Amino acid sequence: MRIKLPFTDLQPPMELTRNEERGWILEGDKRILSFRVKTFQALVNRLTSMAGSMVSATLLFQMGREIGETAFKYSKDSAMADVLVKVFDSVLIDRGWGRCLKVERGKDTETTYVFTIAECPLCYELKQTEPICHLMGGLVTGWIEAFQGIKARQTLETACAAVGDKFCVFEVSFHWQYAVSLDTLG
């Protein structure tokens, strides 16, 4: 089954301005926050040291899931193409989260989608012994869940730049009877 996505042409990213009197950074008329990747990584490290690795991984995944779902809802009316990967990639680029190089179906099933992410800010210049990109895993999960209209069964980070892989790779699986076939992925 071929899905026709309701996307139209993406508006060019809005220029950032500042309201120095209020101490704000604005994208159009919306207030945004900005901080360096290393600052963000320090916040994640502090959360992990305070809450432990299991709790922090769960919290970061859930935060990412909400970001992904919200980004999809915000983007679906103003995305750049009728191909989901291009839309997701444009959102990541606009927000400084790296690149979505591809999304493929899993080898054994039509209900597992494999996201390949380059330049993930969560593991940028870090060396770890295990994958650490829980927030990005949540982000890709929330994005594809919003598209599917159902919750994923499982998400696994199968490759991570922090452990020496070239890219971060996430496998998001759905129960087969509920998932929509994504012939438009490319």
Backbone as JSON Lines, residues from 0, in Angstrom:
{"i":0,"aa":"M","n":[0.84,-1.18,0.0],"ca":[0.0,0.0,0.0],"c":[0.89,1.24,0.0]}
{"i":1,"aa":"R","n":[0.65,2.19,-0.88],"ca":[1.42,3.42,-0.95],"c":[0.7,4.49,-0.16]}
{"i":2,"aa":"I","n":[1.46,5.19,0.69],"ca":[0.91,6.24,1.53],"c":[1.2,7.59,0.89]}
{"i":3,"aa":"K","n":[0.2,8.43,0.75],"ca":[0.43,9.8,0.28],"c":[0.54,10.67,1.52]}
{"i":4,"aa":"L","n":[1.72,11.26,1.71],"ca":[1.95,12.09,2.88],"c":[1.38,13.48,2.67]}
{"i":5,"aa":"P","n":[0.86,14.1,3.73],"ca":[0.22,15.4,3.58],"c":[1.22,16.56,3.66]}
{"i":6,"aa":"F","n":[2.44,16.39,3.14],"ca":[3.45,17.41,3.28],"c":[3.41,18.37,2.09]}
{"i":7,"aa":"T","n":[3.73,19.59,2.37],"ca":[3.86,20.61,1.33],"c":[5.28,21.13,1.37]}
{"i":8,"aa":"D","n":[5.59,22.14,0.61],"ca":[6.95,22.66,0.59],"c":[7.32,23.28,1.92]}
{"i":9,"aa":"L","n":[8.53,22.99,2.37],"ca":[9.05,23.52,3.62],"c":[9.36,24.99,3.48]}
{"i":10,"aa":"Q","n":[8.93,25.75,4.44],"ca":[9.31,27.15,4.48],"c":[10.78,27.23,4.84]}
{"i":11,"aa":"P","n":[11.52,28.18,4.28],"ca":[12.93,28.27,4.65],"c":[13.05,28.56,6.14]}
{"i":12,"aa":"P","n":[14.14,28.08,6.77],"ca":[14.3,28.34,8.2],"c":[14.28,29.85,8.45]}
{"i":13,"aa":"M","n":[13.62,30.22,9.53],"ca":[13.53,31.64,9.86],"c":[14.85,32.12,10.45]}
{"i":14,"aa":"E","n":[15.16,33.35,10.2],"ca":[16.38,33.94,10.73],"c":[16.24,34.12,12.24]}
{"i":15,"aa":"L","n":[17.33,33.88,12.93],"ca":[17.33,34.1,14.37],"c":[17.62,35.57,14.65]}
{"i":16,"aa":"T","n":[16.87,36.12,15.59],"ca":[17.1,37.49,16.03],"c":[17.18,37.48,17.54]}
{"i":17,"aa":"R","n":[17.56,38.61,18.09],"ca":[17.66,38.73,19.55],"c":[16.86,39.91,20.04]}
{"i":18,"aa":"N","n":[16.23,39.72,21.17],"ca":[15.62,40.82,21.91],"c":[16.49,40.98,23.15]}
{"i":19,"aa":"E","n":[17.49,41.83,23.04],"ca":[18.48,41.96,24.12],"c":[17.86,42.52,25.39]}
{"i":20,"aa":"E","n":[16.86,43.37,25.26],"ca":[16.2,43.94,26.44],"c":[15.59,42.85,27.31]}
{"i":21,"aa":"R","n":[15.02,41.83,26.66],"ca":[14.41,40.72,27.4],"c":[15.35,39.53,27.55]}
{"i":22,"aa":"G","n":[16.47,39.54,26.82],"ca":[17.41,38.41,26.89],"c":[16.91,37.2,26.12]}
{"i":23,"aa":"W","n":[16.23,37.42,25.02],"ca":[15.63,36.35,24.25],"c":[16.34,36.15,22.92]}
{"i":24,"aa":"I","n":[16.3,34.9,22.43],"ca":[16.63,34.57,21.05],"c":[15.3,34.19,20.4]}
{"i":25,"aa":"L","n":[15.04,34.76,19.23],"ca":[13.77,34.52,18.56],"c":[13.99,33.88,17.2]}
{"i":26,"aa":"E","n":[13.14,32.92,16.87],"ca":[13.05,32.34,15.54],"c":[11.68,32.78,15.02]}
{"i":27,"aa":"G","n":[11.7,33.78,14.15],"ca":[10.43,34.42,13.79],"c":[9.93,35.14,15.03]}
{"i":28,"aa":"D","n":[8.74,34.78,15.48],"ca":[8.21,35.38,16.71],"c":[8.22,34.4,17.89]}
{"i":29,"aa":"K","n":[8.87,33.25,17.73],"ca":[8.93,32.22,18.78],"c":[10.24,32.28,19.54]}
{"i":30,"aa":"R","n":[10.16,32.26,20.85],"ca":[11.35,32.25,21.7],"c":[11.99,30.87,21.68]}
{"i":31,"aa":"I","n":[13.31,30.84,21.53],"ca":[14.04,29.58,21.58],"c":[15.18,29.7,22.58]}
{"i":32,"aa":"L","n":[15.77,28.57,22.94],"ca":[16.94,28.52,23.78],"c":[18.1,27.95,22.98]}
{"i":33,"aa":"S","n":[19.3,28.3,23.36],"ca":[20.47,27.8,22.66],"c":[21.58,27.53,23.66]}
{"i":34,"aa":"F","n":[22.28,26.42,23.49],"ca":[23.47,26.17,24.27],"c":[24.39,25.22,23.51]}
{"i":35,"aa":"R","n":[25.64,25.2,23.89],"ca":[26.63,24.39,23.19],"c":[26.39,22.89,23.42]}
{"i":36,"aa":"V","n":[26.86,22.09,22.45],"ca":[26.73,20.64,22.55],"c":[27.4,20.14,23.83]}
{"i":37,"aa":"K","n":[28.58,20.63,24.13],"ca":[29.3,20.18,25.34],"c":[28.52,20.51,26.61]}
{"i":38,"aa":"T","n":[27.8,21.63,26.62],"ca":[26.96,21.97,27.77],"c":[25.82,20.96,27.88]}
{"i":39,"aa":"F","n":[25.21,20.64,26.75],"ca":[24.13,19.67,26.75],"c":[24.63,18.31,27.23]}
{"i":40,"aa":"Q","n":[25.8,17.9,26.74],"ca":[26.37,16.62,27.18],"c":[26.65,16.63,28.67]}
{"i":41,"aa":"A","n":[27.09,17.77,29.21],"ca":[27.33,17.88,30.66],"c":[26.03,17.71,31.43]}
{"i":42,"aa":"L","n":[24.93,18.25,30.91],"ca":[23.63,18.08,31.57],"c":[23.21,16.61,31.57]}
{"i":43,"aa":"V","n":[23.42,15.93,30.45],"ca":[23.09,14.51,30.37],"c":[23.96,13.72,31.34]}
{"i":44,"aa":"N","n":[25.24,14.03,31.4],"ca":[26.14,13.35,32.34],"c":[25.73,13.57,33.79]}
{"i":45,"aa":"R","n":[25.32,14.8,34.1],"ca":[24.87,15.08,35.48],"c":[23.62,14.29,35.81]}
{"i":46,"aa":"L","n":[22.67,14.24,34.88],"ca":[21.46,13.45,35.09],"c":[21.83,11.99,35.34]}
{"i":47,"aa":"T","n":[22.73,11.44,34.53],"ca":[23.15,10.05,34.68],"c":[23.82,9.81,36.03]}
{"i":48,"aa":"S","n":[24.68,10.74,36.46],"ca":[25.36,10.55,37.74],"c":[24.39,10.67,38.92]}
{"i":49,"aa":"M","n":[23.36,11.48,38.79],"ca":[22.4,11.65,39.87],"c":[21.34,10.55,39.91]}
{"i":50,"aa":"A","n":[20.83,10.16,38.73],"ca":[19.7,9.25,38.67],"c":[20.1,7.81,38.36]}
{"i":51,"aa":"G","n":[21.33,7.6,37.91],"ca":[21.76,6.27,37.51],"c":[21.5,6.06,36.02]}
{"i":52,"aa":"S","n":[22.19,5.09,35.46],"ca":[22.12,4.91,34.01],"c":[20.75,4.43,33.52]}
{"i":53,"aa":"M","n":[20.1,3.55,34.25],"ca":[18.79,3.04,33.8],"c":[17.72,4.12,33.85]}
{"i":54,"aa":"V","n":[17.65,4.84,34.95],"ca":[16.63,5.89,35.09],"c":[16.89,7.02,34.11]}
{"i":55,"aa":"S","n":[18.14,7.44,33.98],"ca":[18.44,8.54,33.05],"c":[18.18,8.11,31.61]}
{"i":56,"aa":"A","n":[18.52,6.87,31.25],"ca":[18.25,6.4,29.9],"c":[16.75,6.44,29.6]}
{"i":57,"aa":"T","n":[15.94,6.03,30.57],"ca":[14.48,6.05,30.4],"c":[13.96,7.47,30.28]}
{"i":58,"aa":"L","n":[14.43,8.36,31.16],"ca":[13.99,9.76,31.11],"c":[14.4,10.42,29.79]}
{"i":59,"aa":"L","n":[15.63,10.22,29.36],"ca":[16.1,10.81,28.12],"c":[15.33,10.26,26.92]}
{"i":60,"aa":"F","n":[15.06,8.97,26.91],"ca":[14.3,8.37,25.82],"c":[12.9,8.98,25.76]}
{"i":61,"aa":"Q","n":[12.25,9.11,26.9],"ca":[10.9,9.67,26.93],"c":[10.89,11.14,26.52]}
{"i":62,"aa":"M","n":[11.9,11.89,26.93],"ca":[12.01,13.29,26.5],"c":[12.19,13.34,24.98]}
{"i":63,"aa":"G","n":[13.06,12.51,24.44],"ca":[13.28,12.46,23.0],"c":[12.03,12.07,22.25]}
{"i":64,"aa":"R","n":[11.3,11.13,22.8],"ca":[10.05,10.68,22.18],"c":[9.08,11.85,22.04]}
{"i":65,"aa":"E","n":[8.96,12.63,23.09],"ca":[8.08,13.8,23.05],"c":[8.57,14.83,22.04]}
{"i":66,"aa":"I","n":[9.88,15.05,21.98],"ca":[10.45,15.98,21.01],"c":[10.15,15.49,19.59]}
{"i":67,"aa":"G","n":[10.35,14.21,19.32],"ca":[10.1,13.65,17.99],"c":[8.64,13.76,17.58]}
{"i":68,"aa":"E","n":[7.75,13.43,18.5],"ca":[6.32,13.5,18.21],"c":[5.9,14.94,17.94]}
{"i":69,"aa":"T","n":[6.37,15.86,18.77],"ca":[6.04,17.27,18.6],"c":[6.62,17.8,17.3]}
{"i":70,"aa":"A","n":[7.86,17.42,16.98],"ca":[8.5,17.87,15.74],"c":[7.71,17.38,14.53]}
{"i":71,"aa":"F","n":[7.23,16.14,14.57],"ca":[6.44,15.63,13.45],"c":[5.16,16.44,13.29]}
{"i":72,"aa":"K","n":[4.46,16.66,14.37],"ca":[3.21,17.41,14.31],"c":[3.44,18.82,13.79]}
{"i":73,"aa":"Y","n":[4.51,19.44,14.23],"ca":[4.83,20.79,13.8],"c":[5.24,20.8,12.33]}
{"i":74,"aa":"S","n":[5.94,19.79,11.88],"ca":[6.5,19.75,10.53],"c":[5.55,19.24,9.46]}
{"i":75,"aa":"K","n":[4.57,18.46,9.84],"ca":[3.77,17.78,8.82],"c":[3.03,18.75,7.91]}
{"i":76,"aa":"D","n":[2.74,19.94,8.37],"ca":[2.04,20.9,7.52],"c":[2.99,21.78,6.72]}
{"i":77,"aa":"S","n":[4.29,21.74,7.03],"ca":[5.21,22.62,6.32],"c":[6.5,21.91,5.94]}
{"i":78,"aa":"A","n":[6.43,20.62,5.74],"ca":[7.64,19.86,5.42],"c":[8.01,20.02,3.95]}
{"i":79,"aa":"M","n":[9.27,19.66,3.63],"ca":[9.82,20.0,2.31],"c":[9.51,19.04,1.19]}
{"i":80,"aa":"A","n":[9.0,17.87,1.46],"ca":[8.81,16.91,0.38],"c":[7.78,15.88,0.78]}
{"i":81,"aa":"D","n":[7.48,14.96,-0.14],"ca":[6.54,13.9,0.16],"c":[7.26,12.63,0.61]}
{"i":82,"aa":"V","n":[8.51,12.76,1.0],"ca":[9.28,11.62,1.47],"c":[9.65,11.87,2.94]}
{"i":83,"aa":"L","n":[9.24,10.96,3.77],"ca":[9.41,11.11,5.21],"c":[10.86,11.35,5.62]}
{"i":84,"aa":"V","n":[11.8,10.67,5.01],"ca":[13.21,10.81,5.38],"c":[13.68,12.24,5.16]}
{"i":85,"aa":"K","n":[13.33,12.83,4.03],"ca":[13.74,14.21,3.74],"c":[13.15,15.18,4.74]}
{"i":86,"aa":"V","n":[11.93,14.94,5.14],"ca":[11.28,15.8,6.11],"c":[12.01,15.7,7.46]}
{"i":87,"aa":"F","n":[12.25,14.48,7.91],"ca":[12.93,14.28,9.19],"c":[14.34,14.88,9.15]}
{"i":88,"aa":"D","n":[15.06,14.65,8.05],"ca":[16.4,15.2,7.89],"c":[16.37,16.72,7.98]}
{"i":89,"aa":"S","n":[15.4,17.35,7.34],"ca":[15.33,18.82,7.37],"c":[15.07,19.34,8.78]}
{"i":90,"aa":"V","n":[14.27,18.62,9.55],"ca":[14.02,19.02,10.94],"c":[15.31,18.91,11.76]}
{"i":91,"aa":"L","n":[16.04,17.8,11.6],"ca":[17.3,17.64,12.32],"c":[18.29,18.73,11.94]}
{"i":92,"aa":"I","n":[18.42,19.01,10.66],"ca":[19.34,20.05,10.2],"c":[18.97,21.4,10.8]}
{"i":93,"aa":"D","n":[17.68,21.77,10.71],"ca":[17.24,23.07,11.2],"c":[17.52,23.26,12.69]}
{"i":94,"aa":"R","n":[17.51,22.18,13.45],"ca":[17.7,22.27,14.9],"c":[19.1,21.92,15.36]}
{"i":95,"aa":"G","n":[19.99,21.59,14.43],"ca":[21.37,21.28,14.79],"c":[21.57,19.9,15.39]}
{"i":96,"aa":"W","n":[20.68,18.96,15.07],"ca":[20.72,17.62,15.65],"c":[21.43,16.62,14.74]}
{"i":97,"aa":"G","n":[22.07,17.07,13.69],"ca":[22.76,16.16,12.79],"c":[21.95,15.91,11.55]}
{"i":98,"aa":"R","n":[22.1,14.7,10.98],"ca":[21.45,14.34,9.72],"c":[20.81,12.96,9.83]}
{"i":99,"aa":"C","n":[19.66,12.82,9.21],"ca":[19.06,11.5,9.01],"c":[19.45,11.08,7.6]}
{"i":100,"aa":"L","n":[20.4,10.15,7.5],"ca":[20.9,9.73,6.2],"c":[19.94,8.81,5.47]}
{"i":101,"aa":"K","n":[19.28,7.94,6.23],"ca":[18.32,7.03,5.61],"c":[17.45,6.38,6.67]}
{"i":102,"aa":"V","n":[16.31,5.92,6.2],"ca":[15.41,5.09,7.0],"c":[15.06,3.92,6.1]}
{"i":103,"aa":"E","n":[15.32,2.72,6.58],"ca":[15.05,1.51,5.8],"c":[14.16,0.58,6.59]}
{"i":104,"aa":"R","n":[13.5,-0.29,5.88],"ca":[12.77,-1.37,6.55],"c":[13.77,-2.36,7.08]}
{"i":105,"aa":"G","n":[13.46,-2.99,8.22],"ca":[14.31,-4.05,8.74],"c":[14.36,-5.2,7.76]}
{"i":106,"aa":"K","n":[15.4,-6.0,7.84],"ca":[15.61,-7.1,6.88],"c":[14.52,-8.17,6.95]}
{"i":107,"aa":"D","n":[14.01,-8.44,8.14],"ca":[13.08,-9.56,8.3],"c":[11.62,-9.15,8.41]}
{"i":108,"aa":"T","n":[11.35,-7.85,8.44],"ca":[9.98,-7.44,8.69],"c":[9.69,-6.08,8.07]}
{"i":109,"aa":"E","n":[8.45,-5.86,7.74],"ca":[8.05,-4.54,7.25],"c":[7.72,-3.6,8.39]}
{"i":110,"aa":"T","n":[7.76,-4.08,9.62],"ca":[7.36,-3.24,10.73],"c":[8.52,-2.82,11.62]}
{"i":111,"aa":"T","n":[9.74,-3.0,11.17],"ca":[10.91,-2.45,11.83],"c":[11.55,-1.46,10.88]}
{"i":112,"aa":"Y","n":[11.82,-0.28,11.38],"ca":[12.42,0.78,10.58],"c":[13.76,1.14,11.18]}
{"i":113,"aa":"V","n":[14.78,1.2,10.34],"ca":[16.16,1.42,10.78],"c":[16.57,2.84,10.36]}
{"i":114,"aa":"F","n":[16.79,3.7,11.35],"ca":[17.2,5.08,11.13],"c":[18.72,5.17,11.25]}
{"i":115,"aa":"T","n":[19.38,5.77,10.27],"ca":[20.82,6.02,10.32],"c":[21.03,7.52,10.49]}
{"i":116,"aa":"I","n":[21.65,7.88,11.61],"ca":[21.84,9.28,11.99],"c":[23.34,9.61,11.99]}
{"i":117,"aa":"A","n":[23.7,10.68,11.31],"ca":[25.09,11.16,11.29],"c":[25.19,12.42,12.16]}
{"i":118,"aa":"E","n":[26.33,12.59,12.77],"ca":[26.63,13.8,13.56],"c":[25.69,14.0,14.74]}
{"i":119,"aa":"C","n":[25.33,12.93,15.39],"ca":[24.45,13.0,16.57],"c":[25.13,13.85,17.65]}
{"i":120,"aa":"P","n":[24.44,14.86,18.18],"ca":[25.07,15.73,19.18],"c":[25.24,15.07,20.55]}
{"i":121,"aa":"L","n":[24.57,13.96,20.78],"ca":[24.64,13.31,22.08],"c":[25.97,12.6,22.29]}
{"i":122,"aa":"C","n":[26.57,12.12,21.21],"ca":[27.83,11.39,21.35],"c":[28.99,12.1,20.64]}
{"i":123,"aa":"Y","n":[28.76,13.32,20.22],"ca":[29.75,14.13,19.53],"c":[31.06,14.19,20.32]}
{"i":124,"aa":"E","n":[32.14,13.7,19.71],"ca":[33.48,13.69,20.27],"c":[33.62,12.92,21.59]}
{"i":125,"aa":"L","n":[32.69,12.02,21.87],"ca":[32.76,11.22,23.09],"c":[33.23,9.81,22.76]}
{"i":126,"aa":"K","n":[33.88,9.17,23.72],"ca":[34.28,7.76,23.63],"c":[33.62,7.03,24.79]}
{"i":127,"aa":"Q","n":[32.82,6.02,24.46],"ca":[32.1,5.26,25.47],"c":[32.23,3.77,25.17]}
{"i":128,"aa":"T","n":[31.82,2.95,26.13],"ca":[31.87,1.5,25.94],"c":[30.54,0.93,25.48]}
{"i":129,"aa":"E","n":[29.48,1.72,25.54],"ca":[28.16,1.27,25.08],"c":[27.41,2.45,24.47]}
{"i":130,"aa":"P","n":[26.41,2.19,23.64],"ca":[25.64,3.27,23.03],"c":[25.0,4.17,24.1]}
{"i":131,"aa":"I","n":[24.98,5.48,23.81],"ca":[24.52,6.45,24.81],"c":[23.45,7.42,24.31]}
{"i":132,"aa":"C","n":[22.97,7.24,23.1],"ca":[22.11,8.24,22.47],"c":[20.63,7.98,22.75]}
{"i":133,"aa":"H","n":[20.27,7.89,24.01],"ca":[18.9,7.57,24.42],"c":[17.91,8.64,23.96]}
{"i":134,"aa":"L","n":[18.29,9.89,24.07],"ca":[17.41,10.97,23.65],"c":[17.14,10.9,22.14]}
{"i":135,"aa":"M","n":[18.16,10.65,21.34],"ca":[17.97,10.52,19.89],"c":[17.13,9.29,19.57]}
{"i":136,"aa":"G","n":[17.32,8.21,20.32],"ca":[16.47,7.03,20.13],"c":[15.01,7.36,20.38]}
{"i":137,"aa":"G","n":[14.76,8.14,21.4],"ca":[13.39,8.59,21.67],"c":[12.88,9.51,20.58]}
{"i":138,"aa":"L","n":[13.75,10.37,20.08],"ca":[13.35,11.31,19.04],"c":[12.92,10.58,17.76]}
{"i":139,"aa":"V","n":[13.71,9.62,17.3],"ca":[13.32,8.89,16.09],"c":[12.07,8.06,16.34]}
{"i":140,"aa":"T","n":[11.93,7.54,17.56],"ca":[10.75,6.76,17.9],"c":[9.5,7.63,17.9]}
{"i":141,"aa":"G","n":[9.58,8.78,18.56],"ca":[8.43,9.69,18.59],"c":[8.03,10.15,17.2]}
{"i":142,"aa":"W","n":[9.03,10.39,16.34],"ca":[8.76,10.83,14.97],"c":[7.97,9.76,14.2]}
{"i":143,"aa":"I","n":[8.47,8.52,14.22],"ca":[7.82,7.48,13.43],"c":[6.5,7.05,14.08]}
{"i":144,"aa":"E","n":[6.4,7.12,15.41],"ca":[5.12,6.83,16.07],"c":[4.07,7.85,15.65]}
{"i":145,"aa":"A","n":[4.45,9.12,15.58],"ca":[3.49,10.15,15.16],"c":[3.04,9.91,13.73]}
{"i":146,"aa":"F","n":[3.95,9.47,12.87],"ca":[3.57,9.14,11.5],"c":[2.64,7.94,11.47]}
{"i":147,"aa":"Q","n":[3.0,6.88,12.21],"ca":[2.22,5.65,12.22],"c":[0.88,5.82,12.94]}
{"i":148,"aa":"G","n":[0.86,6.7,13.95],"ca":[-0.34,6.86,14.75],"c":[-0.48,5.8,15.83]}
{"i":149,"aa":"I","n":[0.61,5.06,16.11],"ca":[0.61,4.03,17.16],"c":[1.96,4.05,17.86]}
{"i":150,"aa":"K","n":[2.0,3.46,19.04],"ca":[3.24,3.37,19.81],"c":[4.09,2.21,19.3]}
{"i":151,"aa":"A","n":[5.39,2.42,19.31],"ca":[6.33,1.37,18.91],"c":[6.4,0.3,19.99]}
{"i":152,"aa":"R","n":[6.75,-0.89,19.57],"ca":[6.95,-2.01,20.5],"c":[8.3,-1.91,21.18]}
{"i":153,"aa":"Q","n":[9.34,-1.51,20.4],"ca":[10.7,-1.52,20.93],"c":[11.59,-0.62,20.07]}
{"i":154,"aa":"T","n":[12.59,0.0,20.71],"ca":[13.62,0.74,20.01],"c":[14.98,0.28,20.53]}
{"i":155,"aa":"L","n":[15.89,-0.03,19.61],"ca":[17.25,-0.43,19.97],"c":[18.25,0.46,19.25]}
{"i":156,"aa":"E","n":[19.26,0.91,19.96],"ca":[20.38,1.59,19.32],"c":[21.41,0.51,19.01]}
{"i":157,"aa":"T","n":[21.57,0.2,17.74],"ca":[22.43,-0.91,17.33],"c":[23.83,-0.47,16.92]}
{"i":158,"aa":"A","n":[24.03,0.82,16.76],"ca":[25.36,1.38,16.47],"c":[25.39,2.78,17.06]}
{"i":159,"aa":"C","n":[26.59,3.19,17.5],"ca":[26.74,4.51,18.13],"c":[28.14,5.03,17.84]}
{"i":160,"aa":"A","n":[28.2,6.28,17.42],"ca":[29.5,6.89,17.12],"c":[30.4,6.94,18.36]}
{"i":161,"aa":"A","n":[29.8,7.01,19.55],"ca":[30.6,7.06,20.78],"c":[31.38,5.78,21.03]}
{"i":162,"aa":"V","n":[30.94,4.66,20.46],"ca":[31.66,3.39,20.64],"c":[32.5,3.06,19.41]}
{"i":163,"aa":"G","n":[32.64,4.02,18.51],"ca":[33.5,3.84,17.35],"c":[32.81,3.55,16.04]}
{"i":164,"aa":"D","n":[31.48,3.47,16.05],"ca":[30.76,3.26,14.8],"c":[30.74,4.57,14.01]}
{"i":165,"aa":"K","n":[30.56,4.46,12.71],"ca":[30.54,5.65,11.86],"c":[29.29,6.49,12.1]}
{"i":166,"aa":"F","n":[28.15,5.84,12.33],"ca":[26.87,6.52,12.53],"c":[26.16,5.93,13.75]}
{"i":167,"aa":"C","n":[25.14,6.64,14.2],"ca":[24.24,6.09,15.21],"c":[23.06,5.47,14.44]}
{"i":168,"aa":"V","n":[22.7,4.24,14.81],"ca":[21.64,3.52,14.11],"c":[20.61,3.05,15.13]}
{"i":169,"aa":"F","n":[19.35,3.28,14.8],"ca":[18.25,2.93,15.69],"c":[17.25,2.07,14.95]}
{"i":170,"aa":"E","n":[16.84,0.96,15.57],"ca":[15.81,0.09,15.01],"c":[14.54,0.28,15.83]}
{"i":171,"aa":"V","n":[13.48,0.72,15.17],"ca":[12.2,0.96,15.83],"c":[11.21,-0.07,15.29]}
{"i":172,"aa":"S","n":[10.66,-0.9,16.18],"ca":[9.77,-1.99,15.78],"c":[8.35,-1.74,16.25]}
{"i":173,"aa":"F","n":[7.41,-2.14,15.39],"ca":[5.98,-2.05,15.68],"c":[5.38,-3.44,15.62]}
{"i":174,"aa":"H","n":[4.24,-3.62,16.28],"ca":[3.49,-4.87,16.1],"c":[2.98,-4.88,14.68]}
{"i":175,"aa":"W","n":[3.22,-5.94,13.95],"ca":[2.95,-5.99,12.52],"c":[1.51,-5.7,12.15]}
{"i":176,"aa":"Q","n":[0.55,-6.12,12.96],"ca":[-0.85,-5.97,12.56],"c":[-1.32,-4.52,12.63]}
{"i":177,"aa":"Y","n":[-0.54,-3.65,13.3],"ca":[-0.98,-2.27,13.45],"c":[-0.2,-1.29,12.6]}
{"i":178,"aa":"A","n":[0.96,-1.65,12.14],"ca":[1.86,-0.71,11.45],"c":[1.42,-0.46,10.01]}
{"i":179,"aa":"V","n":[1.7,0.73,9.55],"ca":[1.43,1.14,8.17],"c":[2.66,0.83,7.34]}
{"i":180,"aa":"S","n":[2.49,0.3,6.15],"ca":[3.62,0.07,5.25],"c":[4.1,1.42,4.72]}
{"i":181,"aa":"L","n":[5.39,1.64,4.73],"ca":[5.94,2.92,4.31],"c":[6.66,2.79,2.97]}
{"i":182,"aa":"D","n":[5.92,2.69,1.9],"ca":[6.52,2.6,0.58],"c":[7.21,3.9,0.18]}
{"i":183,"aa":"T","n":[6.93,4.99,0.89],"ca":[7.49,6.28,0.53],"c":[8.86,6.53,1.14]}
{"i":184,"aa":"L","n":[9.35,5.62,1.97],"ca":[10.67,5.83,2.56],"c":[11.73,5.77,1.48]}
{"i":185,"aa":"G","n":[12.71,6.66,1.59],"ca":[13.79,6.62,0.6],"c":[14.83,7.63,0.88]}
